[in-house]
Amino acid sequence: MDEKRQRVEALLGSLAEARAETERLERRIEALRGKCCRITPSYVRHGGAAQTRGKAEVWDLLMEEQERLAEQLQKLLTVQRQVEAWINLLPKDRWRMVLRYRYLEGMSFVHIGETLERVTGRPCSDTQLYRLHREALQAAAELWPMEAERS
């Protein structure tokens, strides 16, 4: 059981890591796009070195980062689909909602509590929310698909 729980937590951790890496690449691409628009050609005199990168060099970096982003988005989608399919195995709606909001939507626990209260019409204390989260992870570990263990 502990091994399954560790696998569940590792899967959720890899989703968070993939999301963070995707966001980092998106920020890097935006910075490179901004640089590409601001670059003016620099001319080098005899024996001197140019102080700025040329537009072509920045453009090449931008293209490389965009390729890396496309690959990263593919990884993120793969993990997201796996997590979503796994969450859908849970028998209780509130368990599914808590895990979906937390790991697929990236909501904070405070926001999850507010959303649950709005959706269900019942107040949800922090204690109840953390208990639901813990129960959902435990149930998910018990329902962990056997094929996921082999990979």
QUIHUQUI-V165176 format. One record per backbone hydrogen bond with DSSP energy under -1.0 kcal/mol. NH is the residue of the N-H (numbers start at 0). CO is the residue of the C=O. If there is no record, write none. Layout:
# QUIHUQUI-V165176
nh->(NH,NH)
co->(CO,CO)
This chain:
# QUIHUQUI-V165176
nh->(4,5,6,7,8,9,10,11,12,13,14,15,16,17,18,19,20,21,22,23,24,25,26,27,28,29,30,31,32,33,34,35,36,37,38,47,57,58,59,60,61,62,63,64,65,66,67,68,69,70,71,72,73,74,75,76,77,78,79,80,81,82,83,84,85,86,87,88,89,95,96,97,98,99,100,101,102,103,104,106,111,112,113,114,115,116,117,118,119,120,128,129,130,131,132,133,134,135,136,137,138,139,140,141,142,149)
co->(0,1,2,3,4,5,6,7,8,9,10,11,12,13,14,15,16,17,18,19,20,21,22,23,24,25,26,27,28,29,30,31,32,33,34,44,53,54,55,56,57,58,59,60,61,62,63,64,65,66,67,68,69,70,71,72,73,74,75,76,77,78,79,80,81,82,83,85,86,91,92,93,94,95,96,97,98,99,99,100,107,108,109,110,111,112,113,114,115,116,124,125,126,127,128,129,130,131,132,133,134,135,136,137,138,145)
